[in-house]
Amino acid sequence: MFIWGGLFIDPIETNARMSSSPFIPPEWAPHAALWTAFPSNPDLWEEDLVPAQAEAAAMARALAAPYGDRHGDHVILLADGAPAIAAAQAAVGDRATIWAQAFGDIWLRDTGPIFAVQDGAVRAQGFRFNGWGAKYLLPDDDDLAERLAAKAQTPFDSHDFVLEGGAIELNGAGIALTTRQCLLNPNRNPGWTSDAAAETALRAALGITEVIWLDEGLANDHTDGHIDNLARFIASDVILCQSPAPGDPNADILRAIEDRLRAARDGSGRPFHIITIPSPGLVEDADGDPAPASHMNFIIGNASVIVPIYETPSSAGAIAALAPLFPGRRVIGLPARFLLTGGGAFHCITQQQPALLAP
């Protein structure tokens, strides 16, 4: 089915909502809540703390705003410590619900739960978190998923393998995108030495029936190739990826991704619709090295799609290309340059909690 990013209400979802297997609604399906976090630790963020807070707050306010006949998201913003709570309240006012919560850092896509629907109810799925292969081990990250499930008053299912939410991209019909660089990396699950081993675990935990494998991610990405910087479903059979802007350090990688996706087929042998938008091109970090900047790290809200931009020549073209792909939603480009200093952008710091629809 070819839905340009509209609400995913079709026989697949209706049947899956009553299934005894886990079902992950697609990101464009209605949200009961949109969870995010506020940069809080000055020792981590240093001089970037205040501008990163401003970027996170701008995203939260935009997601909460209605558009047309669509209600905005109920944004739940976690803040850690009295100074961060006060700064969050000043920055978002009544546009978000602010909850005091201890966490290592703001990357809820990876440290928070993945919300599934099973037997007509929402259940939180939790996985082991090891700091992206033991690179960044921080207090209060490894049990955050279970604590947030309790706050959400949802049952919690714990799975004994390492998985970050940013490592998988789902279409709401059982198909996942991911990379071998991340999922088969021995710094996560050393026993996963083949595609089949990972697919077996994903099938049992998340009801995934098919996996489309890409090889590697962006240069200098400490996540080892998270898919949400590379390719995204915007409908059950539509995949969005990036074409390299001039001077892009990831040009070869982006071309290989597009070629792989154009060759991919679903379980019935049907191709996907592949759409490209311009990449940000070269974005340098403080040391002058290429940073893993990507317009793919957008979050699809109930009323708006918030896209990270980096003040590069391609930003306006990327937003213009995205706007017609989400009819009924407002597509907004917001700066994410300071969030990028911490390693990610808007998709990385959010996690959607699905709304249950009547069958």
N, C-alpha and C positions, 0 to 999 in steps of 0.2 A: 504494500500500500504506500502511496506517495503523498505524505501529509506535510508539507512545508512548515514543520515546527508547530503545528496546531495542537490542541489538546488531544492526547492519545486515548480516545474513548472508542474502542472498537471491539469485535468479538474476542480478540486475543486478550485484552485487558479484562473484559467482563468475566471471561472464563477463568483467567488466572487469579482473580481476586478471591475466588472460592476454592482454589486449588490447595491441596495439602502440601505442595512443594513451595519453597520460597519463590516469591516473585518480586523483582525490583522494578517499580514503575519508572518510566523514563523521566528525565529531569524536567521535561516540558509538561508533564502531568501536574494536576493541582497539588500545591503544597499546603499542609496544615501549619507548618512552621519552616523557617529557614534559619539554621543555626550558623553563627559565625563568632569570631573572637576579636578582641581589641588588643593591639600591641601593648604589652603591659610591663615587660621586664627591661629596665634601662640598661642592665648589664649586657643583655643580648643586642639591643637595638642601638645603644649608644646615641650618637648625634642624629641618627635617623628615626628615633622614637616618635617625636612629635609629628614630623611629616608623614610617617607611616600611619600614625593614628588618624591623621586627617584623611588619608586615602581610604582607610577602612571605614571611617564614619561616612564619607561621601557615598561609598557603595551601599552601606546600610540604609541611608536615607533614600537613595534612588530605588532600592528594592522595595521599600515600604510604600512608596507612592503609587496611587492608582493610575490607571491609564485607560481611557475610554470606559468600557463597561467591565473592565477587569479590576478586581481588588488587588492591592499590593500585598506583599508578603508580610506575615507576622514574623518579624525579625527578632530572634533571641540572640543578644550580644553578650558573650562572656567577657568579664574583666577580672583581673587577678590583682588584688591589693587596693587599698583605699585611694592612692593617687590615681590609679588607672580607672577605678570606678567613677571618681569625680570627673576625670577628663572625658570619659565616655558619656556621662550624663550631660555635660556641657556641649558635647559634639553632636549628639543625636536627639536630645530632648525626649519627647514622647513618641518618636518615630520607631523606637525599638524597645523591647523589654530587656533590661540590663540585669544579668544574674552574676553575682559574685561566685567565682569558681576558680580553683587552683588548676593551672595547666603549665606545661613547660613552655610551649609557644603556640602560635595562632593557627597552625595548619590542621584545622578540624577535618578536612577531607581525608586526611591520613590517620589522625589520632582518634577521631570521633567514630561513632557507630555508623554502619550502613543500614538504612531502614528498609525492611522488606515487608511485604504483605503475605500472610499465610493463614489459611483457614478463616478468612474474613476479618483478620485483625492485623494491626501493625506490630511487627517484632523488630527489635534492634539486633543486628548481627555484629559481633565483636571479634577481632582478630588480634593475634600477638603483634605488638609494635616494637621494633628494635632500633629505632632511630635511623631509618633508611640505611640499614646495613651497618649499624653501630657507628655511624658518622657523628650523629648528634643525639646523645642520650641525655635527656633532661628529666628532672623530677616531675611527677604528676602527669606525664604523658601516657605511660603504659597502662594505666587503669582509667583513663578519661572516658573511654567509650562506655564502660559499665556505669560510671557515675552519671553520664548524660542520659543513658537509658533510664536510670532511676528518676532523674529529674523530669524526663518526658513521660514517666509512668507507663513505659512499654516493657514487655517481657524481653529478656536479654539472653541471646544464644551465643555462647563462647566457642570459638573454633581454634584448634591448636595448630595454627600455622600463621606465618607472617604474611600480611596483606595490607597494603595501603589503598585507600579509596581512589587516589589519583592514578593508580596503576591500571585501573580497568575502566572502560567506557562501555555503557550498556544501552541497548536500543529498545528495551521494554518488551522484546519478543524472544528473549533467550540468547541473543547474540552479543558477544563481548569483543572489544578491541583491546589489545595489550601489546607489550613488547617483551621479547626474549631477554633483552638486556636487563630488565627489571625483574620479571617474574622468575626467570631461570637463573638469576644471579646467585651464586653460592653464599653470598652474604645475607640472603633472606632464608631460604629453605634449601639447605645443602642436598636433601634427598630428591629434590625436583631436578632431575637430570634430563628430562624429556618434556616435550609439549604435553604428552599424555598424562604425566604425573600431575601437572598443574591443572589440566582440564578436569581430571577426576575430582580434585579437591574443590574446584570452583562449582562443579555441577552439584555436589552434595550440599555445599554451604549456601549457594546463591541461585540455584536453579538454572545455571547457564548451560545451554545445550550445544552451542557452537562458539568457537574462538577463532578470530582472525588475528594472526600473529604478524606484527611488524618486528624488525630486527633491533634498531637502536634509536635512541632519542637525541635531544639537542646536546651540543657541546657544553661541557662544564655544568651539566645538570646534576646536582648532588643526589637527586632521586634515582639516578641510573635509568633515565628514560621513561618518565611517567607519560602515559598516553594523553593526559589532558593538556599537554603542551604540543601535541602532535596532530591528533585527529579526533573529531567529535561527531557523534550522531546528532542530527537535528530532526530526524524522523526515523521511523523504523527501517527504511531502506535508503536513507540519504546520509552520506558521510561528508563532512566538511574537513578540508585540510588546507595547507598553506602552499602557495607558490613562492619561490625565493625572490625577495626584493634585490635590487642591485647591491653587490657587495656582501650578500648574506653569507656568514661563515658556515651556515648549515645548508647551503644550496644543494649539495649532493644528497644529503640525508632527506631533505624535503622532496626532491625529485624521486628518490627511491620509494618513499612513502606513497606518493601519488601513484606511481606505477604499480605498487603492490595492491593498493586499494582498487584500482581499475581492473585488476586481474581477479579480485576476490569474487566469490559466489556464495550465496546462502545455501542452506541445506537442500533447497529445491533446484539449485543450479542457476538461480537468477542473479544477474549482476546488481550491484548497488549504484545509485546515482551519486556521482562524485562531483563535488563543487569545491573550487579553490578560491581563496582570497589572498591578498598580498601578505607576506610575513612582515614583521617590523624591520627586518634587515639587521644590520650590525648595531647592537646596543652594548656598550662597554661597561664593565664594572669599575670599581674604584682603582683597581690595579691596571686598567687598560685591557683586560682580557674580555673575550665575548661572554656576555651574560645570557642565560637561557630565557630570553624574552619571547613571548608568544601571544598572538591575538587569540589563539585557541583556548586560553585560560579564562574564558568567559563563564558567567553563571546565568542560567536561564531561570528567571523568577516568574511569579504568577503574572505580572504585568509588564516586566521589563527584562531586557537582556543587557547585562553590564559587562562591557568588553575592556580589557586592559589596553591602554595605549602608552606609548613611550616617546612621544614628541619626535618621531621619525617621519620622513616624507611619505611613507606608505600608510600612516595611520588613518588619514581621511578616506583613502581609497578602501581600506579594510572595512570601515564603518559603513561606507556607502554600499559596499557589496553585501554586507550582512543585513542591512535594513529590510530589503524585500523578502528575506528568507524567514522572517518571523511575523507574519501578518497578525495584527491585533495586539502586538507587543511593541513597546518602544525600545529601540536599540540605542544604547548610550555608551559612548567611549569615555572612560575616566582614567586619569593618570594612575599608574601603578609602579612608577619608577622606584619609589622608596620601599614599597613592599617587596619588590624584586631583590633588594639588597639582602633580604632575609631568605630568598630562594623561591618565591612564588608570586601568585597574584590572586585574583578574585575567586576562581574556582577552588584553589588550594585552601582558602580560608573559610569555605562554606560547606554545609551539608544539608540537603533538603530532607524534610520529614513529610512523607506523602499524606495527602488527605484521602480518606476512604470515600469512594463514590458508591452510590446505590447501584446494586446489580440490575 
